[in-house]
Amino acid sequence: MKIYLNGKFVNKEDAMVSVFDHGLLYGDGIFEGIRAYNGRVFRLREHIDRLWDSGKAIALNIPMTKAEMEKALLQTLAINKLSDAYIRLVVTRGAGDLGLDPANCSEPTIFIIADKITLYPEKLYTEGLEVITVATRRNMPDALSPNIKSLNYLNNIMAKLEAKRAGVPEAIMLNAQGYVVECSGDNIFVIKNGIVSTPPASAGALKGVTRNAAIELIKNKLKLELKEELITTYDLYCADECFLTGTAAETIPVVKIDGRVIGEGKPGKVTLKLFKEFRSLTRSTGVPINKK
């Protein structure tokens, strides 16, 4: 495996960053998780645009152009001979001292990893997930915008730990007002009487790239009404269907929440149609890896 690190390709065992890097010391950095399917990178430009937005939001100047970043990512896939992959693109504040001041960091660290990922067993895509709501609340959006894809994921990790202790693979997080926001690593949707609903960004939800793709498919392919609105746990329990979206998870059905069976206790018709449409979209669109 070759890793892109600050303009060079190095072997996995040689891909090292300084212990003084503020990405490690303070979680001061940003990232994107991106997927490649059938030799194409899905929604690459949307991911790169969001990376730049995250950088602007935390005053982190990325020392290359978007075109250069795109080229580096495609080269990482090509050099590793990967046509289907999960790509982790990371930009940290860089090495500095033990203080918080970002001004003491010399220059950002950039690395790109291309590998495989399996977030959930394949059978869960046909049988559905069991999830729980957890006590760990999502970060308040007026304290830290959820649309900054920062390296500090401790809030999400604490939620994931709660889920794992309960014996389920995923956690639903609420905001300080008790409304449903998202899962530890995925966006969440519910379907009731043919209407699809998902929490708005104002509640603390990330505007996920896969979330946006799912919204487009729901409106344009499935021809269903979609609302971005506040959702309660009551809405979850009484939903006809529920599903999650994420770059790593893609689209996956939920069949039980907090011990309550959702709908008929199996993936619903809308969820299965969306899954099929999403698989078709990801495997037929995107930026070619062999692009010159």
N, C-alpha and C positions, 0 to 999 in steps of 0.2 A: 504494500500500500504506500502510495506517495501522498504527502500532505503539502498543500500550498502554504508557505509560511513566509510572510514579508517579501514576496516577490520571487521566491525560489521554491523548487520542489525538493522535499527531503523525505527520507525514509521515515516510516512511522516511529521507530525507536529513536530517531534523531530530532523529532518535532518537539522542541522544548521552548518554554517561555520562562522569563525571569521570575524568581520568587518575589521580586519587588514589583511585578506587574499589578497595577491597581484593579485589573479585571479579577485577579485572584485574591488580592487583599481586601477589596471592598465591593466586588461585584460591579465595578464601574466599567461597563461596556455594553454592547448591543449584539444581537444575533438574529439570524433568520434560519428556519428549518425549511428546506425546499425539496421537492421531489422531481425525479426524472422517470419517465415512462417511455418505453419503446424508442429510446434514442432522442427523446425530446424533454426539455425541462419545462415543467408545468408552471405557467404564470410567473416566469422568471422576472420580468420587468416590474410586476406588481410587488414582488418580494424585495427587489433592489430599491424601488421607490420607497417602500416602507422602512428599509434599513436606513436610507438617507434621512427620512423624517425622524426616525428614532435618534439619529446622530444629531440633527438640528435641535431636537428637544432637550438633549442633555449637553449641548455645546461641545460635541465631539466632532472635530473636523476629520472626515475620512480622506486620507492623502492619496486618492486616486479618483479617476472619473467613474461614472456609472458604466460607461462602455468598457473601461479597463477591468472593472470588477466582473462584468459579465464574461469577458474574455477569459479571465483567470478561472472563473468557475467552470466554464465549458472545457478549458484545458485540463482542469483537475479530473473531470469525468473521463475525458479522452485518454489521458495518460494512465488512468487506472482501468481502462477498457470496460467501463460501466455504461450500460444503456438503460438500466433500471436501478435507481439508487435513491438514498436519502442523503441530502447535502446539508452540512452545518457550516454556515458562514458566520464568522465571529470577528468583531472589531473591539478591541479593548482600549482603555485609555493609555496603556503602555506602562513601561517601567518608570518608577519614580522613587520617592522615599517612603518612610513609614507614616507620613502625615497624610491628611485627607486632600490637600490642595492639588487639584488637577494640573495647575500651572507647573508643578515640579516633575511632571511626566514628560519625557523627552519627545516621544512620538508614539502614535498608536501601533498596536500589534494587530496584524491581520492574518487569520488563517482560515483555510477551507478544508473540510474533511468530507470525503465522498465514500459512503459505505452502504450496507444494507440495514434495514430496520424492520422489525416485526413488533408492533406495539401490543397487539392482541392476537390470540390464537384464531386461526381461520374459522373455526366452528362458531365463534361468537358473532361472526358476521351473518350467520344463518340462523343461529339460535337466540342471539341477543344478550346484552349485558345486564347484570344486576349491579346497581350503584346505590350509594347512600348520600344523604346530605350530611355535612360535617360541621363541627363547632367552629373550626377555623374560618374566620370571615375574610372575604376578599379585601385587598388593600383599597382604602378609600380613594376614589378617582381624583378628588381634589388634593390629595397628598402625593400620589404618584399615578400619573395617567396610565391606564391599562394598555394604551396603544403604544407605549414605549416598550419594545421587546428587549428588556434589559437582562443582564446576566444574573441579576439577583432574583432567584426563583424560590427563595426560602418559604415564602407564603404558600406557594403551590406545593412545595415538597411537604410542608407540615400537613396539608390537606391530604396528600397522597398517603402519608404515613397513617392517618386516621382510617382511610379506606382499607389499606392493607391489614391493619389490626382487626378490622371488621370482617376480613375475608373476602372483600370485593375488589375489583381492579380499578375502580374510578370513584372520585368524590365530586359531589355537587357543592359548590361554594355559594354562600349568600353574601349580600353586602350588609353594611351596618344597619340598614333599615329592614333587613329580613327578606329582601327580594332575591330571587334566583339570579345569579350573574353568569356563571360558567362553571366548567369542571376544572380539575387541576391542570389539564393540558388540552382541553377541547371546548368548543362552543356547544351550546345545547339548544334544541328546538323541540316544541311540542305541537301536536296536531289535535284539534278538537272540532268536530262537526265540519270537517273539510277546510278549516282555516289553520294555517301554519303560523306559529308565533315564536319569536326568539327575543331574548333580552336586548335592549338597546345599549349602545356604547356608554350612554350617560349613566347607566346603572353600574358600570364598571367592567363591561365586557370588552374583550379585544375584538377589533374588527378583523377577524381572521380572513386570510386569503381563501381558504376552503369554505368558510362561512359565506363569503361573498359569492363564490361560485355556486354554492347550494342555493342561495337566494335567487340568483339569476335563473337557475334551472327550474326552481319551484314556480317562478313567475312565467317564464317563457316556454318551458317544455311541458311541465305538469299543469300549467294554466290554473294555479291555485292562488287564492288570496294569501298574502303574507303580511304580518304585522310585526313591527319591532316595538314591543311594549313590555311593561313591567309584568313579571310572572311570579306567582307565589308558589309555595310548596303544594297548596291546594290544587293549583292548576296542573302541577306535575302529576299528582296522585289521580286526578280525574281525567287525564289526557287519554285520547283514543290511541295515540302513538307518541313515541318519543325517540329522538335519535341525536347523536353527537357528530360533530364535524371537526376535523383537524388535519394538518398536513401529514402527520404520521398515521393518525387513525383513519383518515379518509372520511367515509360516512359509515356509522355503525349504529344499529338499533339498540334501544334500551327497553327491557321487558319487565324490570322490577326496580322500584325505588323505595328505600326504607321499608322493605318487606311488603309493600303494596304491589300487586300485579297490575301492570299497565296494559290497558285495553284487553286483548284476548290472551295476553301472556306470551305472544310470539311477534316477530317482526311484522308490522302492518303493511298494507298494500302500497301506501304512499311512500313509506320508507324504502321498500324494496324497489319501487319504480325509480326513486331518486338515486339509490345505490347503482342501478343499472345505467342511468343517464350519466352519473358522475364517472363511472368506470369508462364509459364510452368517450366522454369529454377528455379525460386525462390521457387516454391512449391514442388520441387523434389530433391533439393540439399541443403547441408549445414551441420553444426555441430549439432548433436542431443542435445536437451536441457537436456535430461535425461542421457547424457553421464556420465559414472562413472569417 
